[in-house]
Amino acid sequence: MAEIISLSKARKAKARTEKEAAAEANRQKFGRTKGEKLKDAAEKSTAEKHLDGHKLED
């Protein structure tokens, strides 16, 4: 026979795993040093300038 499960416990477990995944994403997004943030900003700026330099017209 099938195992009986509590739907509320299953729902809470699913919510817990989703919250943990969101927390991990936030740790990666916001848990960076100032140097890493400046490096990423510089790389983004360089990439934008490179793309803008290759435009055919404004």
N, CA, C, O and CB atoms as a CASP TS submission, in Angstrom:
PFRMAT TS
TARGET T0000
AUTHOR 0000-0000-0000
METHOD Language model
MODEL 1
PARENT N/A
ATOM      1  N   MET     1       0.828  -1.188   0.000  1.00  0.00           N
ATOM      2  CA  MET     1       0.000   0.000   0.000  1.00  0.00           C
ATOM      3  C   MET     1       0.875   1.255   0.000  1.00  0.00           C
ATOM      4  O   MET     1       2.063   1.207   0.318  1.00  0.00           O
ATOM      5  CB  MET     1      -0.943  -0.003   1.211  1.00  0.00           C
ATOM      6  N   ALA     2       0.270   2.343  -0.355  1.00  0.00           N
ATOM      7  CA  ALA     2       0.988   3.608  -0.420  1.00  0.00           C
ATOM      8  C   ALA     2       1.221   4.156   0.986  1.00  0.00           C
ATOM      9  O   ALA     2       0.447   3.921   1.915  1.00  0.00           O
ATOM     10  CB  ALA     2       0.212   4.627  -1.275  1.00  0.00           C
ATOM     11  N   GLU     3       2.305   4.884   1.096  1.00  0.00           N
ATOM     12  CA  GLU     3       2.631   5.493   2.385  1.00  0.00           C
ATOM     13  C   GLU     3       1.776   6.738   2.586  1.00  0.00           C
ATOM     14  O   GLU     3       1.615   7.537   1.663  1.00  0.00           O
ATOM     15  CB  GLU     3       4.142   5.846   2.468  1.00  0.00           C
ATOM     16  N   ILE     4       1.238   6.904   3.763  1.00  0.00           N
ATOM     17  CA  ILE     4       0.402   8.062   4.074  1.00  0.00           C
ATOM     18  C   ILE     4       1.317   9.223   4.451  1.00  0.00           C
ATOM     19  O   ILE     4       2.203   9.092   5.296  1.00  0.00           O
ATOM     20  CB  ILE     4      -0.611   7.742   5.229  1.00  0.00           C
ATOM     21  N   ILE     5       1.076  10.374   3.798  1.00  0.00           N
ATOM     22  CA  ILE     5       1.882  11.553   4.095  1.00  0.00           C
ATOM     23  C   ILE     5       0.971  12.696   4.508  1.00  0.00           C
ATOM     24  O   ILE     5      -0.191  12.762   4.109  1.00  0.00           O
ATOM     25  CB  ILE     5       2.747  11.956   2.876  1.00  0.00           C
ATOM     26  N   SER     6       1.511  13.578   5.301  1.00  0.00           N
ATOM     27  CA  SER     6       0.779  14.765   5.728  1.00  0.00           C
ATOM     28  C   SER     6       1.015  15.855   4.685  1.00  0.00           C
ATOM     29  O   SER     6       2.154  16.234   4.413  1.00  0.00           O
ATOM     30  CB  SER     6       1.228  15.235   7.162  1.00  0.00           C
ATOM     31  N   LEU     7      -0.066  16.348   4.113  1.00  0.00           N
ATOM     32  CA  LEU     7       0.079  17.367   3.071  1.00  0.00           C
ATOM     33  C   LEU     7       0.650  18.660   3.633  1.00  0.00           C
ATOM     34  O   LEU     7       1.421  19.342   2.958  1.00  0.00           O
ATOM     35  CB  LEU     7      -1.266  17.641   2.405  1.00  0.00           C
ATOM     36  N   SER     8       0.282  19.003   4.859  1.00  0.00           N
ATOM     37  CA  SER     8       0.808  20.239   5.437  1.00  0.00           C
ATOM     38  C   SER     8       2.316  20.121   5.667  1.00  0.00           C
ATOM     39  O   SER     8       3.046  21.089   5.453  1.00  0.00           O
ATOM     40  CB  SER     8       0.086  20.567   6.765  1.00  0.00           C
ATOM     41  N   LYS     9       2.793  18.955   6.096  1.00  0.00           N
ATOM     42  CA  LYS     9       4.232  18.768   6.283  1.00  0.00           C
ATOM     43  C   LYS     9       4.953  18.803   4.950  1.00  0.00           C
ATOM     44  O   LYS     9       6.049  19.355   4.858  1.00  0.00           O
ATOM     45  CB  LYS     9       4.517  17.446   7.001  1.00  0.00           C
ATOM     46  N   ALA    10       4.364  18.228   3.923  1.00  0.00           N
ATOM     47  CA  ALA    10       4.978  18.240   2.592  1.00  0.00           C
ATOM     48  C   ALA    10       5.032  19.668   2.051  1.00  0.00           C
ATOM     49  O   ALA    10       6.030  20.072   1.455  1.00  0.00           O
ATOM     50  CB  ALA    10       4.193  17.324   1.617  1.00  0.00           C
ATOM     51  N   ARG    11       3.967  20.422   2.260  1.00  0.00           N
ATOM     52  CA  ARG    11       3.913  21.808   1.795  1.00  0.00           C
ATOM     53  C   ARG    11       4.964  22.651   2.523  1.00  0.00           C
ATOM     54  O   ARG    11       5.643  23.472   1.907  1.00  0.00           O
ATOM     55  CB  ARG    11       2.497  22.402   2.013  1.00  0.00           C
ATOM     56  N   LYS    12       5.093  22.442   3.837  1.00  0.00           N
ATOM     57  CA  LYS    12       6.084  23.193   4.611  1.00  0.00           C
ATOM     58  C   LYS    12       7.505  22.818   4.198  1.00  0.00           C
ATOM     59  O   LYS    12       8.379  23.682   4.137  1.00  0.00           O
ATOM     60  CB  LYS    12       5.890  22.944   6.113  1.00  0.00           C
ATOM     61  N   ALA    13       7.741  21.552   3.917  1.00  0.00           N
ATOM     62  CA  ALA    13       9.072  21.117   3.489  1.00  0.00           C
ATOM     63  C   ALA    13       9.428  21.728   2.144  1.00  0.00           C
ATOM     64  O   ALA    13      10.572  22.127   1.921  1.00  0.00           O
ATOM     65  CB  ALA    13       9.142  19.584   3.409  1.00  0.00           C
ATOM     66  N   LYS    14       8.447  21.804   1.243  1.00  0.00           N
ATOM     67  CA  LYS    14       8.687  22.407  -0.070  1.00  0.00           C
ATOM     68  C   LYS    14       9.003  23.887   0.085  1.00  0.00           C
ATOM     69  O   LYS    14       9.922  24.397  -0.556  1.00  0.00           O
ATOM     70  CB  LYS    14       7.465  22.214  -0.995  1.00  0.00           C
ATOM     71  N   ALA    15       8.250  24.578   0.931  1.00  0.00           N
ATOM     72  CA  ALA    15       8.490  26.003   1.164  1.00  0.00           C
ATOM     73  C   ALA    15       9.868  26.219   1.778  1.00  0.00           C
ATOM     74  O   ALA    15      10.550  27.188   1.444  1.00  0.00           O
ATOM     75  CB  ALA    15       7.400  26.595   2.079  1.00  0.00           C
ATOM     76  N   ARG    16      10.281  25.332   2.666  1.00  0.00           N
ATOM     77  CA  ARG    16      11.578  25.433   3.314  1.00  0.00           C
ATOM     78  C   ARG    16      12.705  25.302   2.291  1.00  0.00           C
ATOM     79  O   ARG    16      13.683  26.048   2.345  1.00  0.00           O
ATOM     80  CB  ARG    16      11.716  24.364   4.402  1.00  0.00           C
ATOM     81  N   THR    17      12.573  24.361   1.366  1.00  0.00           N
ATOM     82  CA  THR    17      13.618  24.185   0.351  1.00  0.00           C
ATOM     83  C   THR    17      13.665  25.370  -0.609  1.00  0.00           C
ATOM     84  O   THR    17      14.743  25.766  -1.053  1.00  0.00           O
ATOM     85  CB  THR    17      13.389  22.888  -0.432  1.00  0.00           C
ATOM     86  N   GLU    18      12.493  25.941  -0.936  1.00  0.00           N
ATOM     87  CA  GLU    18      12.457  27.113  -1.811  1.00  0.00           C
ATOM     88  C   GLU    18      13.109  28.311  -1.130  1.00  0.00           C
ATOM     89  O   GLU    18      13.840  29.068  -1.770  1.00  0.00           O
ATOM     90  CB  GLU    18      11.009  27.450  -2.207  1.00  0.00           C
ATOM     91  N   LYS    19      12.846  28.488   0.174  1.00  0.00           N
ATOM     92  CA  LYS    19      13.462  29.589   0.903  1.00  0.00           C
ATOM     93  C   LYS    19      14.973  29.420   0.967  1.00  0.00           C
ATOM     94  O   LYS    19      15.715  30.396   0.855  1.00  0.00           O
ATOM     95  CB  LYS    19      12.883  29.687   2.314  1.00  0.00           C
ATOM     96  N   GLU    20      15.426  28.198   1.144  1.00  0.00           N
ATOM     97  CA  GLU    20      16.859  27.931   1.197  1.00  0.00           C
ATOM     98  C   GLU    20      17.522  28.229  -0.148  1.00  0.00           C
ATOM     99  O   GLU    20      18.637  28.749  -0.195  1.00  0.00           O
ATOM    100  CB  GLU    20      17.115  26.475   1.602  1.00  0.00           C
ATOM    101  N   ALA    21      16.832  27.897  -1.239  1.00  0.00           N
ATOM    102  CA  ALA    21      17.374  28.194  -2.568  1.00  0.00           C
ATOM    103  C   ALA    21      17.460  29.706  -2.790  1.00  0.00           C
ATOM    104  O   ALA    21      18.439  30.197  -3.352  1.00  0.00           O
ATOM    105  CB  ALA    21      16.503  27.542  -3.665  1.00  0.00           C
ATOM    106  N   ALA    22      16.439  30.441  -2.351  1.00  0.00           N
ATOM    107  CA  ALA    22      16.449  31.894  -2.486  1.00  0.00           C
ATOM    108  C   ALA    22      17.560  32.502  -1.630  1.00  0.00           C
ATOM    109  O   ALA    22      18.228  33.447  -2.049  1.00  0.00           O
ATOM    110  CB  ALA    22      15.081  32.484  -2.088  1.00  0.00           C
ATOM    111  N   ALA    23      17.755  31.954  -0.427  1.00  0.00           N
ATOM    112  CA  ALA    23      18.811  32.448   0.455  1.00  0.00           C
ATOM    113  C   ALA    23      20.183  32.215  -0.163  1.00  0.00           C
ATOM    114  O   ALA    23      21.057  33.077  -0.068  1.00  0.00           O
ATOM    115  CB  ALA    23      18.727  31.770   1.829  1.00  0.00           C
ATOM    116  N   GLU    24      20.382  31.073  -0.787  1.00  0.00           N
ATOM    117  CA  GLU    24      21.659  30.780  -1.440  1.00  0.00           C
ATOM    118  C   GLU    24      21.921  31.756  -2.583  1.00  0.00           C
ATOM    119  O   GLU    24      23.043  32.230  -2.762  1.00  0.00           O
ATOM    120  CB  GLU    24      21.675  29.336  -1.965  1.00  0.00           C
ATOM    121  N   ALA    25      20.865  32.053  -3.362  1.00  0.00           N
ATOM    122  CA  ALA    25      21.020  33.007  -4.464  1.00  0.00           C
ATOM    123  C   ALA    25      21.373  34.388  -3.926  1.00  0.00           C
ATOM    124  O   ALA    25      22.213  35.078  -4.503  1.00  0.00           O
ATOM    125  CB  ALA    25      19.730  33.078  -5.309  1.00  0.00           C
ATOM    126  N   ASN    26      20.747  34.798  -2.832  1.00  0.00           N
ATOM    127  CA  ASN    26      21.050  36.101  -2.243  1.00  0.00           C
ATOM    128  C   ASN    26      22.457  36.141  -1.676  1.00  0.00           C
ATOM    129  O   ASN    26      23.127  37.171  -1.757  1.00  0.00           O
ATOM    130  CB  ASN    26      20.045  36.436  -1.154  1.00  0.00           C
ATOM    131  N   ARG    27      22.913  35.041  -1.106  1.00  0.00           N
ATOM    132  CA  ARG    27      24.279  35.010  -0.586  1.00  0.00           C
ATOM    133  C   ARG    27      25.279  35.196  -1.718  1.00  0.00           C
ATOM    134  O   ARG    27      26.293  35.873  -1.550  1.00  0.00           O
ATOM    135  CB  ARG    27      24.550  33.689   0.155  1.00  0.00           C
ATOM    136  N   GLN    28      25.000  34.605  -2.855  1.00  0.00           N
ATOM    137  CA  GLN    28      25.909  34.754  -3.990  1.00  0.00           C
ATOM    138  C   GLN    28      25.814  36.149  -4.592  1.00  0.00           C
ATOM    139  O   GLN    28      26.822  36.704  -5.031  1.00  0.00           O
ATOM    140  CB  GLN    28      25.604  33.703  -5.056  1.00  0.00           C
ATOM    141  N   LYS    29      24.619  36.718  -4.617  1.00  0.00           N
ATOM    142  CA  LYS    29      24.416  38.020  -5.249  1.00  0.00           C
ATOM    143  C   LYS    29      24.946  39.162  -4.377  1.00  0.00           C
ATOM    144  O   LYS    29      25.615  40.067  -4.875  1.00  0.00           O
ATOM    145  CB  LYS    29      22.934  38.235  -5.542  1.00  0.00           C
ATOM    146  N   PHE    30      24.645  39.117  -3.079  1.00  0.00           N
ATOM    147  CA  PHE    30      24.973  40.240  -2.210  1.00  0.00           C
ATOM    148  C   PHE    30      26.177  39.989  -1.308  1.00  0.00           C
ATOM    149  O   PHE    30      26.683  40.927  -0.692  1.00  0.00           O
ATOM    150  CB  PHE    30      23.791  40.576  -1.367  1.00  0.00           C
ATOM    151  N   GLY    31      26.638  38.770  -1.219  1.00  0.00           N
ATOM    152  CA  GLY    31      27.739  38.453  -0.326  1.00  0.00           C
ATOM    153  C   GLY    31      29.084  38.580  -1.007  1.00  0.00           C
ATOM    154  O   GLY    31      29.892  37.653  -0.968  1.00  0.00           O
ATOM    155  N   ARG    32      29.329  39.716  -1.629  1.00  0.00           N
ATOM    156  CA  ARG    32      30.590  39.916  -2.337  1.00  0.00           C
ATOM    157  C   ARG    32      31.351  41.074  -1.697  1.00  0.00           C
ATOM    158  O   ARG    32      30.761  41.934  -1.042  1.00  0.00           O
ATOM    159  CB  ARG    32      30.342  40.187  -3.848  1.00  0.00           C
ATOM    160  N   THR    33      32.646  41.084  -1.893  1.00  0.00           N
ATOM    161  CA  THR    33      33.462  42.160  -1.357  1.00  0.00           C
ATOM    162  C   THR    33      33.338  43.400  -2.250  1.00  0.00           C
ATOM    163  O   THR    33      32.827  43.341  -3.368  1.00  0.00           O
ATOM    164  CB  THR    33      34.938  41.715  -1.237  1.00  0.00           C
ATOM    165  N   LYS    34      33.821  44.511  -1.717  1.00  0.00           N
ATOM    166  CA  LYS    34      33.769  45.761  -2.469  1.00  0.00           C
ATOM    167  C   LYS    34      34.600  45.656  -3.745  1.00  0.00           C
ATOM    168  O   LYS    34      34.208  46.169  -4.793  1.00  0.00           O
ATOM    169  CB  LYS    34      34.266  46.930  -1.604  1.00  0.00           C
ATOM    170  N   GLY    35      35.731  44.998  -3.651  1.00  0.00           N
ATOM    171  CA  GLY    35      36.595  44.822  -4.816  1.00  0.00           C
ATOM    172  C   GLY    35      35.914  44.021  -5.910  1.00  0.00           C
ATOM    173  O   GLY    35      36.030  44.351  -7.091  1.00  0.00           O
ATOM    174  N   GLU    36      35.207  42.975  -5.525  1.00  0.00           N
ATOM    175  CA  GLU    36      34.486  42.164  -6.519  1.00  0.00           C
ATOM    176  C   GLU    36      33.389  42.980  -7.189  1.00  0.00           C
ATOM    177  O   GLU    36      33.181  42.875  -8.398  1.00  0.00           O
ATOM    178  CB  GLU    36      33.880  40.907  -5.859  1.00  0.00           C
ATOM    179  N   LYS    37      32.689  43.793  -6.404  1.00  0.00           N
ATOM    180  CA  LYS    37      31.624  44.637  -6.973  1.00  0.00           C
ATOM    181  C   LYS    37      32.212  45.655  -7.952  1.00  0.00           C
ATOM    182  O   LYS    37      31.652  45.880  -9.025  1.00  0.00           O
ATOM    183  CB  LYS    37      30.846  45.368  -5.847  1.00  0.00           C
ATOM    184  N   LEU    38      33.340  46.270  -7.582  1.00  0.00           N
ATOM    185  CA  LEU    38      33.978  47.251  -8.470  1.00  0.00           C
ATOM    186  C   LEU    38      34.476  46.586  -9.747  1.00  0.00           C
ATOM    187  O   LEU    38      34.357  47.155 -10.832  1.00  0.00           O
ATOM    188  CB  LEU    38      35.146  47.950  -7.753  1.00  0.00           C
ATOM    189  N   LYS    39      35.028  45.390  -9.623  1.00  0.00           N
ATOM    190  CA  LYS    39      35.518  44.655 -10.793  1.00  0.00           C
ATOM    191  C   LYS    39      34.368  44.340 -11.745  1.00  0.00           C
ATOM    192  O   LYS    39      34.501  44.511 -12.957  1.00  0.00           O
ATOM    193  CB  LYS    39      36.224  43.353 -10.360  1.00  0.00           C
ATOM    194  N   ASP    40      33.229  43.877 -11.197  1.00  0.00           N
ATOM    195  CA  ASP    40      32.073  43.572 -12.034  1.00  0.00           C
ATOM    196  C   ASP    40      31.531  44.829 -12.719  1.00  0.00           C
ATOM    197  O   ASP    40      31.140  44.785 -13.885  1.00  0.00           O
ATOM    198  CB  ASP    40      30.975  42.916 -11.196  1.00  0.00           C
ATOM    199  N   ALA    41      31.510  45.944 -11.992  1.00  0.00           N
ATOM    200  CA  ALA    41      31.036  47.199 -12.574  1.00  0.00           C
ATOM    201  C   ALA    41      31.962  47.640 -13.711  1.00  0.00           C
ATOM    202  O   ALA    41      31.487  48.109 -14.745  1.00  0.00           O
ATOM    203  CB  ALA    41      30.947  48.302 -11.490  1.00  0.00           C
ATOM    204  N   ALA    42      33.266  47.496 -13.529  1.00  0.00           N
ATOM    205  CA  ALA    42      34.220  47.873 -14.567  1.00  0.00           C
ATOM    206  C   ALA    42      34.064  46.985 -15.800  1.00  0.00           C
ATOM    207  O   ALA    42      34.111  47.473 -16.929  1.00  0.00           O
ATOM    208  CB  ALA    42      35.655  47.788 -14.030  1.00  0.00           C
ATOM    209  N   GLU    43      33.881  45.695 -15.586  1.00  0.00           N
ATOM    210  CA  GLU    43      33.692  44.776 -16.719  1.00  0.00           C
ATOM    211  C   GLU    43      32.411  45.107 -17.479  1.00  0.00           C
ATOM    212  O   GLU    43      32.383  45.069 -18.709  1.00  0.00           O
ATOM    213  CB  GLU    43      33.653  43.312 -16.229  1.00  0.00           C
ATOM    214  N   LYS    44      31.348  45.432 -16.737  1.00  0.00           N
ATOM    215  CA  LYS    44      30.076  45.776 -17.377  1.00  0.00           C
ATOM    216  C   LYS    44      30.227  47.060 -18.189  1.00  0.00           C
ATOM    217  O   LYS    44      29.728  47.152 -19.311  1.00  0.00           O
ATOM    218  CB  LYS    44      28.955  45.935 -16.320  1.00  0.00           C
ATOM    219  N   SER    45      30.916  48.048 -17.622  1.00  0.00           N
ATOM    220  CA  SER    45      31.143  49.314 -18.316  1.00  0.00           C
ATOM    221  C   SER    45      31.939  49.100 -19.601  1.00  0.00           C
ATOM    222  O   SER    45      31.613  49.667 -20.644  1.00  0.00           O
ATOM    223  CB  SER    45      31.875  50.301 -17.401  1.00  0.00           C
ATOM    224  N   THR    46      32.978  48.284 -19.518  1.00  0.00           N
ATOM    225  CA  THR    46      33.811  47.996 -20.692  1.00  0.00           C
ATOM    226  C   THR    46      32.999  47.300 -21.779  1.00  0.00           C
ATOM    227  O   THR    46      33.138  47.609 -22.963  1.00  0.00           O
ATOM    228  CB  THR    46      35.017  47.124 -20.296  1.00  0.00           C
ATOM    229  N   ALA    47      32.151  46.361 -21.368  1.00  0.00           N
ATOM    230  CA  ALA    47      31.330  45.641 -22.343  1.00  0.00           C
ATOM    231  C   ALA    47      30.334  46.581 -23.018  1.00  0.00           C
ATOM    232  O   ALA    47      30.110  46.489 -24.225  1.00  0.00           O
ATOM    233  CB  ALA    47      30.585  44.480 -21.665  1.00  0.00           C
ATOM    234  N   GLU    48      29.732  47.493 -22.235  1.00  0.00           N
ATOM    235  CA  GLU    48      28.786  48.452 -22.818  1.00  0.00           C
ATOM    236  C   GLU    48      29.484  49.385 -23.799  1.00  0.00           C
ATOM    237  O   GLU    48      28.942  49.681 -24.865  1.00  0.00           O
ATOM    238  CB  GLU    48      28.102  49.269 -21.714  1.00  0.00           C
ATOM    239  N   LYS    49      30.678  49.851 -23.451  1.00  0.00           N
ATOM    240  CA  LYS    49      31.431  50.726 -24.344  1.00  0.00           C
ATOM    241  C   LYS    49      31.795  49.995 -25.634  1.00  0.00           C
ATOM    242  O   LYS    49      31.746  50.575 -26.719  1.00  0.00           O
ATOM    243  CB  LYS    49      32.702  51.242 -23.647  1.00  0.00           C
ATOM    244  N   HIS    50      32.156  48.732 -25.510  1.00  0.00           N
ATOM    245  CA  HIS    50      32.503  47.926 -26.680  1.00  0.00           C
ATOM    246  C   HIS    50      31.308  47.782 -27.614  1.00  0.00           C
ATOM    247  O   HIS    50      31.441  47.910 -28.831  1.00  0.00           O
ATOM    248  CB  HIS    50      33.006  46.543 -26.249  1.00  0.00           C
ATOM    249  N   LEU    51      30.136  47.515 -27.034  1.00  0.00           N
ATOM    250  CA  LEU    51      28.934  47.366 -27.855  1.00  0.00           C
ATOM    251  C   LEU    51      28.523  48.691 -28.486  1.00  0.00           C
ATOM    252  O   LEU    51      28.126  48.733 -29.651  1.00  0.00           O
ATOM    253  CB  LEU    51      27.787  46.811 -27.016  1.00  0.00           C
ATOM    254  N   ASP    52      28.618  49.779 -27.710  1.00  0.00           N
ATOM    255  CA  ASP    52      28.257  51.084 -28.245  1.00  0.00           C
ATOM    256  C   ASP    52      29.199  51.509 -29.360  1.00  0.00           C
ATOM    257  O   ASP    52      28.785  52.208 -30.284  1.00  0.00           O
ATOM    258  CB  ASP    52      28.258  52.123 -27.142  1.00  0.00           C
ATOM    259  N   GLY    53      30.432  51.106 -29.287  1.00  0.00           N
ATOM    260  CA  GLY    53      31.400  51.443 -30.337  1.00  0.00           C
ATOM    261  C   GLY    53      31.139  50.730 -31.636  1.00  0.00           C
ATOM    262  O   GLY    53      31.630  51.152 -32.684  1.00  0.00           O
ATOM    263  N   HIS    54      30.374  49.657 -31.591  1.00  0.00           N
ATOM    264  CA  HIS    54      30.086  48.891 -32.804  1.00  0.00           C
ATOM    265  C   HIS    54      28.706  49.178 -33.394  1.00  0.00           C
ATOM    266  O   HIS    54      28.268  48.497 -34.322  1.00  0.00           O
ATOM    267  CB  HIS    54      30.203  47.424 -32.509  1.00  0.00           C
ATOM    268  N   LYS    55      28.022  50.191 -32.850  1.00  0.00           N
ATOM    269  CA  LYS    55      26.709  50.550 -33.405  1.00  0.00           C
ATOM    270  C   LYS    55      26.895  51.205 -34.776  1.00  0.00           C
ATOM    271  O   LYS    55      27.855  51.940 -35.006  1.00  0.00           O
ATOM    272  CB  LYS    55      25.937  51.507 -32.440  1.00  0.00           C
ATOM    273  N   LEU    56      25.967  50.924 -35.663  1.00  0.00           N
ATOM    274  CA  LEU    56      26.038  51.526 -36.979  1.00  0.00           C
ATOM    275  C   LEU    56      25.493  52.941 -36.979  1.00  0.00           C
ATOM    276  O   LEU    56      26.028  53.810 -37.667  1.00  0.00           O
ATOM    277  CB  LEU    56      25.288  50.684 -37.977  1.00  0.00           C
ATOM    278  N   GLU    57      24.438  53.185 -36.218  1.00  0.00           N
ATOM    279  CA  GLU    57      23.877  54.520 -36.108  1.00  0.00           C
ATOM    280  C   GLU    57      23.173  54.651 -34.768  1.00  0.00           C
ATOM    281  O   GLU    57      22.824  53.647 -34.147  1.00  0.00           O
ATOM    282  CB  GLU    57      22.904  54.815 -37.275  1.00  0.00           C
ATOM    283  N   ASP    58      22.959  55.901 -34.311  1.00  0.00           N
ATOM    284  CA  ASP    58      22.326  56.143 -32.998  1.00  0.00           C
ATOM    285  C   ASP    58      20.862  55.919 -32.997  1.00  0.00           C
ATOM    286  O   ASP    58      20.212  56.086 -31.965  1.00  0.00           O
ATOM    287  CB  ASP    58      22.586  57.522 -32.541  1.00  0.00           C
TER
END
